[in-house]
Amino acid sequence: MRLLARAALASLGLACPSAAASGCARDVPPAKAPPAQEPTHAVFDRVVPSVVAVLNDDHDLREDEVKRAMKAIGVGHAPKTVVDVSLRREPTPHGTGFMIEGGHILTAAHVIQTPDRLKVTTRGGRTVEVDLVRIDEVRDVAVLAPRVPLPEVPPLALDQGTARVGRKVYALGHTGGGLWALSWGITEGVTSGVVELLGAELVLHDAAVYPGFSGGPVLVVGDDHVVRAIGVNHAILFTGGAAPIATISSASSVKDIRDVLAAKPAPIQAKLHAYVKEKSAEAHAELFLTSNLSVHRDPETLTTAAIMGNNHTIATSDEARVPVVAMLFGVQPGLKEDVEFRVIDPDDHPVASLRRTLSVPRHERIGFVSADLRFWAKEPGRYEILAFKKGVQIGHTDVIVRDPDDDSSPLADEGGDVDGGDPKVNVVVAQAGVANPLTLLGIRAGWSEWRYPRRVAFTWFARGSRGWTGQNVAISSFVLDEAGVIVGRGVGCIRPELRPEITWSCMGQGGTPLLGGAGRYDIVFAINDRPVATWPMEAVVRVDGQNSALERWLDEVKKGGGVRKHDHGQPKAAPEKRR
């Protein structure tokens, strides 16, 4: 840095400020003449034979799922005559890859959609099947192995060290689909910088990257005129504030590529796995103050639930009614669990208690139970709502009781007290929802799919208590399998600032984790690289010919079954009609 600064001063014609000015000048060696730059088309011609298009051969899978969906809604007849009006008859690639030493092909992890049905097409038009050797969802790098040799695809060398800022780079790829789909293409730019972001090292550059370039190489021409790869095309990023004003591209770095080739997991993986093991052994409950709970239990697939409202303020001068819903984690599937709810007044005296019993279906690790708590509110103020299992407190929330005739009674404090002095993040995984008023539909603890392996999706809602502070904060989700391997990552919310005196909330998408098969998974939510919450999930195989639990519940609602309530306002799902 010091030599660079002095060179910059000399280039501006500024004298050294000290008496030893002549010594300052001798510190800077004469600049070497930069190597002659090759024309862009020459770089393209040299490298493009090493680049391949990556295809997920999933056409028949899509057709099968369309047939299943049509059958589910009662449409089972296809047209007798089908006319193909496609602009392109050949399969559209999902991304790009390139050959490296050892006969392996590098691409981006997010290009892989159906790992059991992968193919690559060479520049010469040859299509072969490939196997997925290794995939790293954090670094967004995947390694493929062709099932037959590809002598016509020469390997590209990987660059040494990290990328230098200001170096000219080239991005190659097979441009996406649509009317304007091209074939192999090249763009050029310069390296803008190298950043560490959420467990990965990214090379930023301003060479234009288009849909379909993902997984293609980012190249440099060395002083020896050898073309080498310095990264794998990763994403198109936006800069600016609320309204994106410019784009910059990112690539997985050579350092990360080498770690993936050496089967070194991202360092954040061990931290997240340890967090999962710690939290999964703890029984805890998330409490919601609402009477609007509906639970649909389907013995064939998974339970889904819906919650509407989370009211932390009630106005009363006599008997107070607080309906509470608890989502319990760390419970044993198939066993009955007793949960006790207690209300503690502002003077730390118990004023109400109620015991409820729940059972968790097989293949699930979340249970729902509700209670209608009633007590005589002798004074306004903050009342605590506690949940206990086997005498151990597992959940906590609070409610402000106000006297509607007393203007001096306390108002709602949305932040509440920070529990135990530590800020918290509460997360719910659902299919849809809004933050205010809180509405969560399709709350679930698993994926029910026709087949695995496959990529799946989920939505989540997060709310953080007061006490968090930071700038440029990302709230992300990481999905881990039973072995603790990260199989998916999604950046759900980005906040320019979190302030300690206020709460925050956001809805996010969980990315599309690649599930290798049925079984147990855990979602870890993190603020940047700090894990703050978990959510258990189970992947099950949907029985052929049946809809998901949520779809069946909606079907019952459409038929007029609706939702009934039992006494004290506790909702109960309508009886299941077996098909």
C-alpha positions as CSV (number, residue, x, y, z in Angstrom):
1,M,0.0,0.0,0.0
2,R,2.8,2.4,0.8
3,L,4.6,1.8,-2.5
4,L,1.3,2.3,-4.4
5,A,0.7,5.6,-2.6
6,R,4.2,6.9,-3.5
7,A,3.8,5.8,-7.0
8,A,0.5,7.7,-7.1
9,L,2.2,10.8,-5.8
10,A,4.9,10.5,-8.4
11,S,2.4,10.1,-11.2
12,L,0.8,13.4,-10.1
13,G,4.1,15.2,-10.3
14,L,4.1,15.9,-6.5
15,A,7.5,16.2,-4.7
16,C,8.3,14.1,-1.6
17,P,7.6,16.2,1.5
18,S,10.8,15.3,3.3
19,A,14.5,16.2,2.8
20,A,15.1,12.6,1.7
21,A,13.1,13.1,-1.5
22,S,15.6,11.4,-3.7
23,G,15.4,8.2,-1.6
24,C,11.6,8.3,-2.0
25,A,12.0,8.2,-5.8
26,R,14.4,5.2,-5.7
27,D,11.8,3.1,-3.7
28,V,9.6,2.8,-6.8
29,P,10.9,0.4,-9.5
30,P,10.4,1.3,-13.1
31,A,7.0,0.2,-14.3
32,K,7.0,-2.8,-16.7
33,A,5.3,-2.3,-20.0
34,P,1.9,-4.0,-19.8
35,P,1.6,-7.1,-22.1
36,A,-0.1,-6.6,-25.3
37,Q,-3.8,-7.2,-24.9
38,E,-5.3,-9.9,-27.2
39,P,-8.4,-8.9,-29.1
40,T,-11.5,-10.1,-27.3
41,H,-12.5,-12.3,-30.3
42,A,-9.1,-14.0,-30.1
43,V,-9.6,-14.9,-26.4
44,F,-13.1,-16.2,-27.2
45,D,-11.8,-18.4,-30.0
46,R,-9.0,-19.9,-27.8
47,V,-11.3,-20.6,-24.8
48,V,-14.7,-21.5,-26.1
49,P,-13.9,-25.1,-26.9
50,S,-13.4,-25.6,-23.2
51,V,-16.9,-24.3,-22.3
52,V,-20.0,-26.5,-22.2
53,A,-23.7,-25.9,-21.7
54,V,-25.3,-27.6,-18.7
55,L,-28.7,-29.1,-19.1
56,N,-31.0,-30.5,-16.4
57,D,-32.9,-33.2,-18.4
58,D,-36.2,-32.6,-16.7
59,H,-38.6,-32.2,-19.6
60,D,-40.4,-35.5,-18.8
61,L,-40.5,-34.6,-15.1
62,R,-42.2,-31.3,-15.9
63,E,-44.7,-33.1,-18.1
64,D,-45.4,-35.7,-15.3
65,E,-46.0,-32.9,-12.8
66,V,-48.3,-31.1,-15.1
67,K,-50.3,-34.3,-15.6
68,R,-50.5,-34.7,-11.8
69,A,-51.6,-31.1,-11.3
70,M,-54.3,-31.4,-14.0
71,K,-55.6,-34.6,-12.5
72,A,-55.8,-33.0,-9.1
73,I,-58.1,-30.3,-10.4
74,G,-60.2,-32.7,-12.4
75,V,-58.7,-32.1,-15.9
76,G,-57.4,-35.4,-17.2
77,H,-57.7,-35.2,-21.0
78,A,-55.0,-33.8,-23.2
79,P,-55.7,-32.4,-26.7
80,K,-55.8,-35.0,-29.4
81,T,-53.5,-32.9,-31.6
82,V,-50.5,-31.1,-30.3
83,V,-48.7,-28.6,-32.6
84,D,-45.1,-27.6,-31.6
85,V,-44.6,-23.9,-32.2
86,S,-41.3,-23.6,-30.3
87,L,-38.8,-21.0,-31.6
88,R,-36.0,-23.3,-30.5
89,R,-36.4,-27.1,-30.8
90,E,-33.2,-28.1,-28.9
91,P,-33.3,-28.1,-25.1
92,T,-32.5,-24.7,-23.5
93,P,-29.4,-24.9,-21.3
94,H,-29.8,-24.0,-17.6
95,G,-26.3,-22.7,-17.3
96,T,-22.7,-23.0,-18.3
97,G,-19.6,-25.0,-17.3
98,F,-16.0,-25.4,-18.3
99,M,-13.4,-28.2,-18.3
100,I,-10.5,-28.2,-15.9
101,E,-7.5,-30.5,-15.3
102,G,-8.4,-34.0,-14.3
103,G,-11.4,-34.3,-16.6
104,H,-13.9,-32.6,-14.3
105,I,-16.3,-29.8,-15.2
106,L,-16.9,-26.8,-13.0
107,T,-20.2,-24.9,-12.9
108,A,-22.3,-23.0,-10.4
109,A,-24.2,-24.9,-7.7
110,H,-27.5,-23.2,-8.4
111,V,-27.4,-24.4,-12.0
112,I,-28.0,-28.0,-10.7
113,Q,-31.7,-28.6,-10.5
114,T,-32.0,-32.4,-11.1
115,P,-28.6,-33.9,-10.1
116,D,-29.7,-37.4,-11.2
117,R,-30.4,-36.2,-14.8
118,L,-27.6,-33.9,-15.8
119,K,-26.1,-33.5,-19.3
120,V,-23.6,-31.2,-20.9
121,T,-23.4,-30.1,-24.6
122,T,-20.1,-29.2,-26.1
123,R,-19.3,-26.5,-28.5
124,G,-19.4,-29.0,-31.3
125,G,-22.9,-30.1,-30.4
126,R,-22.1,-33.3,-28.6
127,T,-24.4,-34.1,-25.6
128,V,-23.3,-36.5,-22.9
129,E,-24.5,-37.5,-19.4
130,V,-22.6,-36.3,-16.4
131,D,-22.5,-37.1,-12.7
132,L,-22.5,-34.7,-9.8
133,V,-19.3,-35.2,-8.0
134,R,-19.4,-32.4,-5.4
135,I,-21.6,-29.4,-4.7
136,D,-21.1,-26.5,-2.3
137,E,-24.2,-24.3,-1.9
138,V,-22.4,-21.6,0.2
139,R,-19.6,-21.0,-2.3
140,D,-22.0,-21.8,-5.3
141,V,-19.6,-24.2,-7.0
142,A,-20.4,-27.7,-8.3
143,V,-18.1,-30.3,-9.8
144,L,-19.3,-32.6,-12.6
145,A,-17.7,-35.8,-14.2
146,P,-18.6,-36.8,-17.8
147,R,-19.6,-40.4,-18.1
148,V,-17.5,-40.6,-21.3
149,P,-14.2,-38.9,-22.2
150,L,-14.4,-35.5,-24.0
151,P,-11.1,-35.2,-25.8
152,E,-12.5,-32.3,-27.9
153,V,-13.0,-30.2,-24.7
154,P,-9.5,-29.0,-23.6
155,P,-9.1,-28.1,-19.9
156,L,-8.7,-24.5,-18.7
157,A,-6.0,-23.7,-16.1
158,L,-7.0,-22.1,-12.8
159,D,-5.2,-18.9,-11.9
160,Q,-2.9,-18.7,-8.8
161,G,-3.7,-16.5,-5.8
162,T,-6.5,-13.9,-5.6
163,A,-7.7,-11.6,-8.3
164,R,-6.1,-8.2,-8.7
165,V,-8.3,-5.1,-8.7
166,G,-8.3,-3.4,-12.0
167,R,-7.2,-6.4,-14.0
168,K,-9.0,-7.0,-17.3
169,V,-11.3,-10.0,-17.2
170,Y,-13.5,-11.9,-19.7
171,A,-16.8,-13.7,-18.9
172,L,-18.0,-16.6,-21.0
173,G,-21.3,-18.4,-21.0
174,H,-24.2,-19.8,-22.8
175,T,-26.8,-17.1,-22.8
176,G,-30.2,-18.1,-21.4
177,G,-33.5,-18.7,-23.1
178,G,-36.3,-16.7,-24.6
179,L,-36.6,-15.0,-28.0
180,W,-33.2,-13.4,-27.9
181,A,-31.3,-16.5,-26.7
182,L,-27.8,-16.7,-28.2
183,S,-25.3,-19.4,-28.2
184,W,-21.9,-19.1,-26.5
185,G,-20.9,-15.5,-25.8
186,I,-18.2,-13.4,-24.3
187,T,-18.1,-10.0,-22.5
188,E,-15.2,-8.1,-21.0
189,G,-14.6,-5.7,-18.1
190,V,-12.3,-5.2,-15.1
191,T,-12.0,-6.7,-11.6
192,S,-13.6,-4.3,-9.2
193,G,-12.7,-6.0,-5.9
194,V,-12.8,-9.1,-3.8
195,V,-15.3,-9.4,-0.9
196,E,-16.0,-12.0,1.9
197,L,-19.8,-12.4,2.0
198,L,-21.9,-14.9,4.1
199,G,-19.2,-17.6,4.1
200,A,-18.0,-17.2,0.5
201,E,-15.3,-15.1,-1.2
202,L,-16.6,-13.4,-4.3
203,V,-14.7,-11.6,-7.1
204,L,-16.6,-8.5,-8.3
205,H,-16.2,-7.4,-11.9
206,D,-18.1,-5.3,-14.4
207,A,-18.1,-7.7,-17.4
208,A,-21.7,-8.0,-18.4
209,V,-23.3,-11.3,-17.3
210,Y,-26.6,-12.6,-18.7
211,P,-29.0,-15.3,-17.6
212,G,-27.4,-18.6,-18.6
213,F,-23.8,-17.4,-17.9
214,S,-24.0,-18.9,-14.4
215,G,-21.3,-21.4,-14.0
216,G,-19.2,-20.1,-16.8
217,P,-15.6,-19.0,-16.4
218,V,-14.3,-15.6,-15.6
219,L,-10.9,-15.4,-17.3
220,V,-7.7,-13.4,-17.3
221,V,-4.8,-13.3,-19.8
222,G,-1.5,-13.6,-17.9
223,D,1.9,-12.0,-18.7
224,D,2.8,-15.3,-20.4
225,H,-0.3,-14.9,-22.6
226,V,-1.9,-18.0,-21.0
227,V,-5.6,-17.7,-20.4
228,R,-6.6,-18.8,-16.9
229,A,-9.9,-18.9,-14.9
230,I,-10.1,-16.7,-11.8
231,G,-13.7,-17.5,-11.0
232,V,-17.0,-19.2,-11.7
233,N,-19.9,-16.8,-12.7
234,H,-22.2,-16.5,-9.7
235,A,-24.7,-13.7,-9.8
236,I,-25.8,-10.3,-11.1
237,L,-25.7,-7.8,-8.2
238,F,-27.3,-4.4,-8.0
239,T,-25.9,-1.3,-6.4
240,G,-27.6,1.7,-5.0
241,G,-30.3,2.2,-2.4
242,A,-34.0,1.3,-2.5
243,A,-34.0,1.6,-6.3
244,P,-31.1,-0.3,-8.0
245,I,-29.2,2.1,-10.2
246,A,-26.4,-0.1,-11.5
247,T,-25.2,-3.7,-11.8
248,I,-22.0,-5.5,-11.0
249,S,-21.3,-9.1,-11.5
250,S,-19.9,-11.6,-9.0
251,A,-17.9,-14.8,-9.4
252,S,-16.9,-17.5,-6.9
253,S,-13.1,-17.1,-6.4
254,V,-10.3,-19.4,-7.2
255,K,-9.6,-19.8,-3.5
256,D,-13.2,-21.1,-3.0
257,I,-12.9,-23.3,-6.1
258,R,-9.8,-25.0,-4.8
259,D,-11.4,-25.6,-1.4
260,V,-14.4,-27.2,-3.1
261,L,-12.2,-29.4,-5.2
262,A,-10.4,-30.4,-2.0
263,A,-13.7,-31.2,-0.3
264,K,-13.2,-28.6,2.3
265,P,-16.5,-27.4,3.6
266,A,-17.2,-23.7,4.1
267,P,-16.1,-22.7,7.7
268,I,-19.6,-21.5,8.5
269,Q,-20.9,-25.0,8.1
270,A,-19.4,-26.3,11.4
271,K,-20.7,-23.3,13.3
272,L,-24.3,-23.9,12.0
273,H,-24.1,-27.6,12.6
274,A,-23.0,-27.1,16.2
275,Y,-25.9,-24.6,16.7
276,V,-28.4,-27.1,15.3
277,K,-27.2,-29.8,17.7
278,E,-27.4,-27.5,20.6
279,K,-30.9,-26.1,19.8
280,S,-32.5,-29.4,18.6
281,A,-31.9,-30.8,22.1
282,E,-33.9,-28.0,23.7
283,A,-37.6,-28.0,24.1
284,H,-39.0,-24.6,23.5
285,A,-42.2,-22.9,22.5
286,E,-43.2,-19.8,20.4
287,L,-46.3,-18.2,21.8
288,F,-48.9,-16.2,19.9
289,L,-51.7,-14.3,21.5
290,T,-54.6,-15.1,19.1
291,S,-57.8,-17.1,19.0
292,N,-57.4,-17.6,15.2
293,L,-55.6,-20.9,14.8
294,S,-56.6,-23.6,12.4
295,V,-54.7,-26.9,12.2
296,H,-55.1,-29.5,9.5
297,R,-53.8,-32.9,10.4
298,D,-53.4,-35.3,7.5
299,P,-52.3,-38.8,8.4
300,E,-50.9,-39.4,4.9
301,T,-48.6,-36.4,4.6
302,L,-47.9,-33.4,6.9
303,T,-49.7,-31.1,9.3
304,T,-50.3,-27.5,8.2
305,A,-51.6,-24.6,10.3
306,A,-52.7,-21.0,10.0
307,I,-52.4,-18.2,12.5
308,M,-54.0,-14.8,12.3
309,G,-53.1,-12.0,14.8
310,N,-50.7,-11.6,17.7
311,N,-52.3,-9.0,20.0
312,H,-50.1,-7.9,22.8
313,T,-52.6,-5.4,24.2
314,I,-56.1,-5.9,25.7
315,A,-58.4,-3.3,27.3
316,T,-60.4,-4.5,30.3
317,S,-61.4,-3.3,33.8
318,D,-62.6,-6.7,35.1
319,E,-62.1,-10.2,33.7
320,A,-59.3,-10.5,31.1
321,R,-59.3,-13.1,28.3
322,V,-56.0,-14.0,26.7
323,P,-56.2,-16.7,24.0
324,V,-52.7,-18.2,23.5
325,V,-51.3,-20.5,20.8
326,A,-48.1,-22.4,21.4
327,M,-45.9,-23.9,18.7
328,L,-43.7,-26.5,20.5
329,F,-40.3,-27.6,19.3
330,G,-38.2,-30.4,20.5
331,V,-41.1,-32.7,21.1
332,Q,-41.1,-36.5,20.4
333,P,-43.2,-37.6,17.4
334,G,-46.0,-39.9,18.3
335,L,-46.0,-39.1,22.0
336,K,-48.4,-37.0,24.1
337,E,-47.0,-34.0,25.8
338,D,-48.5,-32.0,28.6
339,V,-48.1,-28.2,28.4
340,E,-49.0,-25.8,31.3
341,F,-49.8,-22.2,30.6
342,R,-49.5,-19.6,33.4
343,V,-50.2,-15.9,33.8
344,I,-48.0,-13.8,36.1
345,D,-49.3,-10.3,37.1
346,P,-47.1,-7.2,37.4
347,D,-46.3,-8.1,41.0
348,D,-45.0,-11.5,40.0
349,H,-48.0,-13.3,41.4
350,P,-49.6,-16.2,39.4
351,V,-53.2,-15.3,38.5
352,A,-54.2,-18.1,36.1
353,S,-53.0,-21.5,34.8
354,L,-54.3,-24.1,32.4
355,R,-53.0,-27.4,31.3
356,R,-53.3,-28.8,27.7
357,T,-52.2,-32.1,26.1
358,L,-50.9,-32.4,22.5
359,S,-49.6,-35.2,20.4
360,V,-47.2,-34.8,17.4
361,P,-47.8,-37.0,14.4
362,R,-45.2,-39.3,13.0
363,H,-42.5,-37.6,10.8
364,E,-43.0,-34.2,12.4
365,R,-41.2,-32.3,15.1
366,I,-43.6,-29.3,15.8
367,G,-46.8,-29.5,17.8
368,F,-49.6,-26.9,18.1
369,V,-51.7,-26.4,21.2
370,S,-53.9,-23.5,22.3
371,A,-55.6,-22.4,25.5
372,D,-58.0,-19.7,26.6
373,L,-56.6,-18.0,29.7
374,R,-59.0,-15.9,31.9
375,F,-58.1,-14.0,35.0
376,W,-59.3,-11.0,37.0
377,A,-57.1,-8.0,36.1
378,K,-56.8,-6.2,39.4
379,E,-54.4,-3.6,38.0
380,P,-53.2,-2.5,34.6
381,G,-49.7,-3.2,33.5
382,R,-47.6,-5.9,31.9
383,Y,-48.6,-9.6,32.4
384,E,-46.3,-12.4,31.5
385,I,-47.6,-15.5,29.7
386,L,-45.4,-18.5,30.4
387,A,-45.4,-22.1,29.0
388,F,-44.0,-25.1,30.9
389,K,-43.3,-28.7,30.1
390,K,-42.5,-31.1,32.9
391,G,-42.1,-28.0,35.2
392,V,-39.5,-26.4,33.0
393,Q,-40.3,-23.0,31.3
394,I,-40.1,-23.4,27.6
395,G,-41.9,-20.3,26.3
396,H,-42.5,-16.7,27.2
397,T,-44.4,-13.7,25.9
398,D,-46.3,-10.8,27.5
399,V,-49.5,-8.7,27.2
400,I,-50.3,-5.2,28.2
401,V,-53.6,-4.9,30.1
402,R,-55.1,-1.4,29.9
403,D,-58.0,0.2,31.7
404,P,-60.1,1.8,28.9
405,D,-61.4,4.4,31.3
406,D,-58.0,5.4,32.6
407,D,-55.8,7.6,30.4
408,S,-52.8,7.0,32.6
409,S,-52.8,3.2,32.1
410,P,-49.8,1.8,30.1
411,L,-49.9,1.7,26.4
412,A,-48.6,-1.1,24.2
413,D,-44.8,-1.4,24.0
414,E,-44.1,-3.3,20.8
415,G,-40.5,-3.9,21.8
416,G,-41.2,-5.5,25.2
417,D,-38.5,-6.4,27.5
418,V,-35.5,-8.2,26.1
419,D,-35.8,-11.6,27.5
420,G,-32.9,-12.3,29.9
421,G,-31.0,-9.4,28.6
422,D,-30.3,-11.2,25.3
423,P,-32.1,-10.1,22.0
424,K,-34.1,-12.8,20.3
425,V,-35.2,-13.7,16.8
426,N,-38.5,-15.6,16.3
427,V,-39.0,-17.3,13.0
428,V,-42.0,-19.1,11.4
429,V,-41.8,-21.1,8.2
430,A,-45.0,-20.8,6.2
431,Q,-46.2,-20.7,2.6
432,A,-47.3,-17.1,2.8
433,G,-47.9,-14.3,5.2
434,V,-47.8,-10.6,6.1
435,A,-46.3,-8.9,9.1
436,N,-49.0,-6.4,10.1
437,P,-51.5,-7.6,11.1
438,L,-49.6,-10.9,11.5
439,T,-51.1,-13.5,9.2
440,L,-49.3,-16.8,8.6
441,L,-50.8,-19.3,6.2
442,G,-49.6,-22.8,5.5
443,I,-47.2,-23.1,8.6
444,R,-45.4,-26.3,8.0
445,A,-42.5,-28.4,9.3
446,G,-41.7,-30.3,6.1
447,W,-41.7,-30.7,2.3
448,S,-44.0,-33.2,0.7
449,E,-42.8,-33.9,-2.8
450,W,-43.3,-36.5,-5.5
451,R,-39.7,-37.4,-5.9
452,Y,-36.2,-36.7,-4.6
453,P,-33.6,-35.4,-5.2
454,R,-35.0,-32.1,-6.1
455,R,-34.9,-28.4,-5.2
456,V,-37.7,-27.1,-3.0
457,A,-38.8,-23.7,-1.8
458,F,-40.2,-22.2,1.4
459,T,-41.2,-18.8,2.8
460,W,-40.4,-17.5,6.3
461,F,-41.3,-14.7,8.6
462,A,-38.8,-13.3,11.2
463,R,-39.2,-10.9,14.0
464,G,-36.4,-9.6,16.1
465,S,-36.6,-8.1,19.6
466,R,-34.9,-4.9,20.7
467,G,-31.1,-5.1,21.3
468,W,-29.8,-5.9,17.8
469,T,-27.6,-3.3,16.2
470,G,-25.6,-3.3,13.0
471,Q,-25.2,-1.8,9.5
472,N,-25.6,-3.7,6.2
473,V,-27.3,-6.6,7.8
474,A,-28.5,-9.7,5.9
475,I,-31.0,-12.2,7.5
476,S,-30.3,-15.5,5.7
477,S,-31.5,-19.1,5.9
478,F,-29.2,-22.1,5.6
479,V,-30.7,-25.6,5.2
480,L,-28.7,-28.5,6.7
481,D,-29.2,-32.2,6.2
482,E,-28.9,-34.8,9.0
483,A,-25.1,-35.0,8.5
484,G,-24.8,-31.2,9.0
485,V,-24.1,-30.5,5.3
486,I,-25.4,-27.2,4.0
487,V,-27.7,-28.1,1.1
488,G,-29.2,-24.6,0.5
489,R,-28.8,-21.0,1.3
490,G,-31.1,-18.0,0.7
491,V,-30.6,-14.3,1.6
492,G,-34.1,-13.3,2.6
493,C,-33.8,-9.8,4.0
494,I,-31.2,-7.0,3.8
495,R,-31.4,-4.1,6.2
496,P,-29.2,-1.0,5.9
497,E,-29.3,-0.7,9.7
498,L,-30.7,-2.4,12.8
499,R,-31.2,-0.1,15.8
500,P,-31.2,-1.5,19.4
501,E,-34.2,0.5,20.6
502,I,-36.7,-0.9,18.0
503,T,-38.0,-4.2,16.9
504,W,-37.8,-5.4,13.3
505,S,-39.6,-8.0,11.1
506,C,-39.3,-9.2,7.5
507,M,-40.6,-11.9,5.2
508,G,-38.0,-13.8,3.2
509,Q,-37.6,-16.6,0.7
510,G,-35.5,-19.6,1.6
511,G,-33.8,-20.0,-1.7
512,T,-34.1,-23.5,-3.2
513,P,-32.3,-26.1,-1.2
514,L,-31.3,-29.2,-3.0
515,L,-32.7,-32.1,-1.0
516,G,-31.0,-35.4,-1.6
517,G,-33.8,-37.6,-0.3
518,A,-36.5,-38.0,2.3
519,G,-35.5,-37.4,5.9
520,R,-34.7,-34.8,8.5
521,Y,-33.5,-31.3,7.7
522,D,-32.9,-28.2,9.8
523,I,-33.2,-24.6,8.7
524,V,-30.8,-22.2,10.5
525,F,-31.5,-18.5,10.3
526,A,-28.5,-16.2,10.7
527,I,-27.9,-12.5,11.0
528,N,-24.9,-12.2,8.7
529,D,-22.8,-15.2,10.0
530,R,-24.4,-15.3,13.5
531,P,-27.0,-18.1,13.9
532,V,-30.0,-16.8,15.8
533,A,-32.9,-19.4,15.3
534,T,-33.7,-22.8,13.9
535,W,-36.7,-24.5,12.4
536,P,-37.0,-28.3,12.0
537,M,-38.2,-29.7,8.7
538,E,-38.9,-33.2,7.4
539,A,-38.9,-34.3,3.7
540,V,-41.5,-36.9,2.9
541,V,-42.5,-38.6,-0.3
542,R,-46.0,-37.6,-1.3
543,V,-48.3,-40.6,-1.9
544,D,-49.1,-40.9,-5.5
545,G,-52.5,-39.5,-6.3
546,Q,-52.9,-37.4,-3.2
547,N,-52.6,-33.7,-2.7
548,S,-50.6,-32.0,0.0
549,A,-52.1,-31.3,3.4
550,L,-52.6,-27.7,2.6
551,E,-54.3,-28.5,-0.7
552,R,-56.6,-31.0,1.0
553,W,-57.5,-28.5,3.7
554,L,-58.3,-25.8,1.1
555,D,-60.4,-28.4,-0.8
556,E,-62.4,-29.1,2.3
557,V,-63.0,-25.3,2.8
558,K,-64.2,-25.0,-0.8
559,K,-66.6,-27.9,-0.2
560,G,-68.1,-26.1,2.7
561,G,-66.5,-28.1,5.5
562,G,-64.7,-25.0,6.8
563,V,-63.3,-24.7,10.2
564,R,-65.2,-25.2,13.4
565,K,-64.4,-24.0,16.9
566,H,-64.6,-25.8,20.2
567,D,-65.5,-24.2,23.5
568,H,-63.5,-21.2,24.7
569,G,-62.7,-20.2,21.1
570,Q,-60.2,-22.9,20.4
571,P,-60.4,-23.8,16.7
572,K,-60.7,-27.3,15.5
573,A,-60.2,-28.6,12.0
574,A,-63.1,-30.0,10.1
575,P,-63.2,-33.8,9.9
576,E,-60.9,-35.3,7.2
577,K,-62.6,-36.9,4.3
578,R,-60.5,-39.8,3.0
579,R,-60.2,-40.2,-0.7
